[in-house]
Amino acid sequence: MTGLFLFDERQAMSVTVIEHLLNRVADLGIRHVFGVAGDYAFPIEDAVCARDDMTWVGSCNELNAAYSADGYARVNGVAALSTTFGVGELSALNGVAGAFAERLPIVHIVGMPASSVLGSDKLVHHSLANGNFLAFYNAAADFTCARVILTPENCIQEVERAIHAMRAERRPIYFGIPSDIAGKPVVVAAPLILQPAQSCPDALGTVIARILASLEKSARSCVLPGILAARFGNQARVQDFLDRTVLPHATMFADKSVVRETAPHYLGLYYGHLLHENIADFLEGCDLVLGIGMQQTDFNTGAFTAKLSEEHLINIMPDHVVFGHEIINGVMMHDVLDGLCAQADTIRRFEGELPVQARPVAGNEPFISSATLYHDLQSLIRPDDIIAAETGNASMGMAEIRLPEDVSYHNQTLWGSIGWATPASFGMAMAASSRRVILVTGEGSHQLTAQELSQFGRFRKHPVVVVINNDGYLIERLLCKDGETYYNDLAQWRYHLLPAALGCDDWAVSTVSTRDELEAAFAACNADTSRGHFIEVRMRRYDAAPVALAMHDAVGTLYGN
């Protein structure tokens, strides 16, 4: 996202409300707007389509549009979504809430009924028929960091206020635009000049000195970089710090690909005590653990089995630093990292033996086992790929793969809405047209949003889609009381017919159930990147990734039973 807005009064006198908003959206680096057309939103959609620097992306439904915007924001840094009043925005709300939880900036633009209707008791379509036209606007309050209904008079200042909040919090914002207001000229007003938050110099100096002193005193230190470092634009700084200090470091479940996984001091996955006890013993045996945007959520901590001593934990968060139980506010993560990097040469190097994480090893079975699948997926992935791994068994298996250079890996660990990955992967493809996107999903999740495959064909994108078919909701079978309860069963689809039915006519499609078939399908993906590849992998019903099996054994701590 770009810096300060330079206000041009002469230009403002000639632009409409929607034009001004879209100009600012374009300034943020957004080139695509995801959504579903609706009559109250026609002025918005017409304005998008009239621009040379922006493309309307009509999604199959509003939830998929929100998921696509989520994926776009992960790669581009910020995204835009447009829906119509009521039915459209409510359909998208689950995806917007996921972006809020996962700290992803999305500009949500909602087309509303005319301003005269909003102030009346008229019975109009998409309303609740009770005169409450603000119900949906109010529903968005807890899932956005700023929201406003635009008018010609408030447009200039309120757009800046909302964008400033989005930049600061990395969360969605909401603009409601009545249909009769979108085309009206903005009223020139003094612009808001809103500066980014600055670190308090005294607090910053204190924090940097304390962290350096703790590292100097520590006999064994390690680092836990977290996803918030990436969300707040500090991924390169984190990597620079790790390269300069050569400190041992690991990542938790949500944090995969935040750091370079080929680095010699990268330990792998820290998943509490559910897996890789040697990694857990090493980290928890350190007298200093330095977190950088690390979050101790249920899945990150291996169902709360992680035992990180608060006494030995320092966590650098986006706008504060936590020393055990003490919080120092008013210090920005990027400033802290810059200060640490500047003195990295003074930090003691680790010279001991590092633990080695066990890697997936292919089996010799005639069928495709989980170990074989994830071992062979390693050979599919190439530098600079983008990977979207669906919630559940798919992402749990991918967590143990060691990624090549410059691979971006994404999953929705915290919000965990199944079906997210298919449309999100399309959003990623739109954000980075020169990079290959690999989608790894389960057939249960895929059934929720499979129609968004059609967008890959429509916009001539060439992903690799791997659908793991375990004959039902595998992760649910592992977590519930009785895995054979029929709510875990699924309708039996002919998955190999989906690409052609959805307009992806030139894709290579295969259904595999043996190791030879799997290797051949993956080899074809790398041999021919000029078209999409769709691979259904048929596996046994309970053949799950080790992380998923470990979660099955830890349902007591996961759910607090």
Disulfide bonds with the S-S distance in Angstrom:
none
